[in-house]
Amino acid sequence: MNYSHEHTKKNLLSVSKTTKSILFLALLTIAGATLFSSCFKHKNNAQLDANIDQHNKDANEYKSELDQADNDINNALSDIPAFGKTENGAEILSSPLCGCTIDSTDIANKILYFNFDGVTPCFSPSVTRSGQIKVQLTSGVHWSDAGAVLTETFTNYKITRLSDNKSIMFNGVKTLENIAGHNWLTFLTSQSTFYHRERAFNVDVTFDNNQHATWNSARTTEWSYVQAGGGIPYARVAFEANGDTSVNGYNTVDSWGTNRFGSTFTTYYNAPVNSNTYCGLWRFSSGELVHHVDNNDFTLTLGVDQNGNPSTLSCAYGFKVEWSNGNSNYDVVLSY
């Protein structure tokens, strides 16, 4: 191989280490994961049912905590030979993650056990994590292969926020399918995208007051690398997510189940959500989703200006929330 090509490849791969962290930090993140933790602190909050508001916050925690687990798992797998790394001298890392050790005794069957100690403060705001995530490559030779599937089994996986001792715990199974495969060289030259599909059924979620919820999810995410030029000042990673099933008469459904109050819910998309690393993966540029809870609909239109209209700027002001209460309709525009 010619030196010039090999040198370019090495530079791209070194960039990809940072890009991986950016990508997987928000892997499978969708609008509900970041918007609902505080979006209804507004003068119309009195019209909102407290249970609906709590459900929205629970949706935020469910998605963001499992996204963080996916981020950690993906970063770890890239350094483990049986799952992805192929460089000479690669070794199993005993503890690449905060508050976690990896049991690789069953790696011959492409199984790893991520064991969390429950005492080490991690992230900001600080949390501890306990329990176990079993990760198995159930299809494919490497996780980077097209069609490869990871099966993640959560056993008493509990995240506790140290500031107020609030916690959320997961028991259940989810899968991630690598639909298109990972080729960092072609990705960083904008010749390929990363495309994943998630499935989770009957995940038991336990909160700190011992209330339970049952969560299901089905979504796709796609990542692409946009190079600078043609009016784009900086290179960026673009992200798109969409619901990926039909449930309860709705299409493009992202999640459904029963919340901590025993209410059934369905979250679906009217349009895929889009964002990029130039504005921030949490600062969505477009998309529309609906939370349907106990026959109430909360519609979020993403990427609007201060008047609630689609933004014409590179980075949008915020998002618009619309809902009904009895015979009255309400809407509010909130900033990211």
C-alpha positions, 0 to 999 in steps of 0.5 A: 500500500502506498505511504500517502494513502496509509498516512491519510488512513491513519489520520482519519482513524485517529480523528475517529476516536474522538468522533466515536465518543461524540457519536455514541454519547448520543447513540439512539438519543431522540428528542424526548430524551433531552427535552422533557426534563424541564420543558413544562416549567411555564405559566401554563404548567397548572393546566398540565396533569402532574402524572403526564409531566412526570411521565415526560421526565421518566421518558427523559431518564429512560432514554438518556440512561440507556443511551449512556450505557450504549455509549460506554458499551460501544466505546469499550467494544472497539478495544476488544478483539472478539468484538471489533479491534483487530490490531496486533497486541490488542488486550481485553481492558479490565476497567475502561469505564467509570465504576465498571469492570468487564468480566471476559471469562466467556468471551469465547462465546462473544459474551462480556459482563459489564459489572458496576460497583455502585460506589464510584461517582461518575459523570456530571451531575454525579451518579453511581451505577450498580448491577450488570449488563451482559453484552453478547454479539448474537450475529456477525463476526464483529460489531462493525459488520453489517447485520451484526446484532448486540443483545444487551441484558440488564440485571438490576442495572441501577443509576442513583443521582447523588444530589438527591438519591433519586434512582432508576433501575432496569431489568430486561433485554434490548438489541442493537442491529448494525444495519449498514456496518461501520467503516470509519474511513468511508464514513469520514470521507462522507461515502457511507453512513452508520445506520442502527436499529433498536428493539426492546420489549417489556423492560421493567423500570423501577423508580426510587419510590418502588413504582414500576413502569414497563417500556418498549422501544423500536427506533432507527438512527442514522449518522453521517459526516458532512464536510465543510464547503458549499456554505457549510463553515465547519465539518459536522456529524449529522444525526437522524432518528425515527420510530420504527414500528406500528403500535395501537393504530399509530405508525413510526412509533418509537416507544410504548408501554405502561408508565409508573401510574398505570397509564398506557402511552405511545410515542410516535413521529410525524417527521424524523428528528434531525440534529448535528454536532455544529449546533449540538446533537440535543439542539434539533433542527427539525422533526415532530413527535407526539406523546399520547398518554391516557388519550392526551396528545402532546405534540413537539415541533422541533427547530423553530424560531422564537415565534414558533415558525420553522427556523431559517437560521443554521441553528434553531431557537427551540421547539414548540409544544402544543396540547389540549385541556378540555375545550382549550388548546395551548401552545408554548415556544421554548428555547433549547 
